[in-house]
Amino acid sequence: MLDMEIGIATFITDEGIRPDTLAAAVEERGFSSLHIAEHSHIPVSRETPYPGGGELPRVYYRTLDPFVALTAAAGATSTLKLGTGVALVQQRDVIHTAKEVASLDLVSRGRFVFGVGVGWNREEMRNHGTDPRTRGALVDEQLAALKEIWTKDEAEFHGKHVDFDPIFAWPKPVQKPHPPIYIGGAGEKAMERIAKYGDGWLPHAHTPPEELRRARQWLADQGRGDIKFSAFGATPEEAALGRLADGGVDEATLFLPTEPEAATLERLDQFAKVAESFRKGQQA
């Protein structure tokens, strides 16, 4: 795919580069987007194993609120897409989330990408009153309810997990009908969620090309050939980017470690060189 975009995915914390400084640097170097992670907190009890294996990295404990951080990023940029990677909607109030998304889309002049997931830290979601066993069904209802709030002047929703009578809620998003919803996860349930509620998929960057192509075909068979793929957390290597391009992804986001400003800017320069070399190779 000759036109695969290349963005940045990272954790923004109180110990790393500021979000406004980072976003300006990412835009200046020609990257397509900046996606940031969310964790409201990390429970002291560490019962749920970290999916990456080993000890939970320090950045998970110290993430900034993504909507605050991306608002700062929006003020420092003009063209960069700004995304959550991912917002943990299953442990968020759906009406507050609707307002935060619409407000950020307005402040950024229509540059927000709403990346969502069902989460993995069971203790974290339990602290928000969410039952891990039903979080998938909750997320499905939340996504349906969000669309109602964003697209209707008088919105209401009545489900098993989300239930509210008619409400007024402004602002409405700048993007119509709403900011694109990119959904993370893999497996049958995740793909069904993407087909029903999504505008895009956030596959892990290590997903094999044949699996990406198989998912693309399955979605097309469901009438969702319009779904965009944004591979999350790629390594800054031309070979890795080439495999994602072979899989037909629309965008690959390079994983940027969380570091102080000087080290981050130096690393972004290195990433930009890899991205430029990859683009030239694809065009040759």
Disulfide bonds with the S-S distance in Angstrom:
none
